[in-house]
Amino acid sequence: MFSFFGEHEYMPCEECGASVHHAARETHVCNEERRLDFQRFRQIRSEIARFEDEFTRYLRTPEGRFHAWYAERDRRRAA
């Protein structure tokens, strides 16, 4: 279905996440700071997803709904 797209001109580097032109993939050198940031992000990505799931579940509880309502009420008062 999507075969007409072919190969993309730019793809992310697997080590640092930088967008690299397909012709420069062989000569690409990762920036060490960017590579470390990208590796750190990869490690905490599942923790972020888990937090979002837990927060969504909390907002469905009576206590969570109250806190969401209360925060919205305070926000509207401040505006």
N, C-alpha and C positions, 0 to 999 in steps of 0.2 A: 504494500500500500504506500509506503513512504520511500520507495526505492528511488524516486526521482530526485531526492535530496542529495544523494551521493555522499562523499566524504566532506566533512566540514573543513573550512579553511583554517580555523583556529580550534584547538582542543586544549583542555587543561592538562598541565603537567601532573603526573601521578604523584610526584614527590612534594611539590610546593603549591600546586593549584593555579599557577600562573597560566594565562592564556598564551599559547605558543603557536605560531604559524606552522602548518604541517611541514613546510620546507626547512624550518629551523629546528625541528625536533632533535636532530642528531647533534647540533651544536649548542643547544640550550644548556645554560649553567644556572642552577637554582641559586637565588639569593638566600643566604643562610638564615637570616631573620624571618623571611617569609616562609621558608621551609619549616622552621620550628613552630611558627604560629599555625601553619596548616596542619602539622602533625598534632599539635595540642588540640586544635578544633576537632580533628578526627576522633581523638580520645574522648572528648566530652560531648560529642554529638548525641550519643545514646542517653547520656544523663540529661541533656536538655529535652529530648523527646519524652523521657520518663517524667520529668518535672511538668511538662505541658499536659501530659495525660492525667497526672495526679491532680493538677490544678483544675482541669476541666471537671474531673469527678467531684472535687471539693465544691466547685461552684454549683453543682446539681443538688448538694445537700441543703437542708433548711438553713444551717448556719452560713454556708457559702452564699446562698441567695440573699440572706439578710445583709451580709457584708458588702455584696455587690450593690444592693439597693442603697445602703447607707453611704457608700463611697460616691455613688451617682448623686445622691441628695446633697452631699457636701460639695461636690464639684459644681452643681448648679447654683448653690448659694454663693460660692466664691466668684462665679462669673458675673 
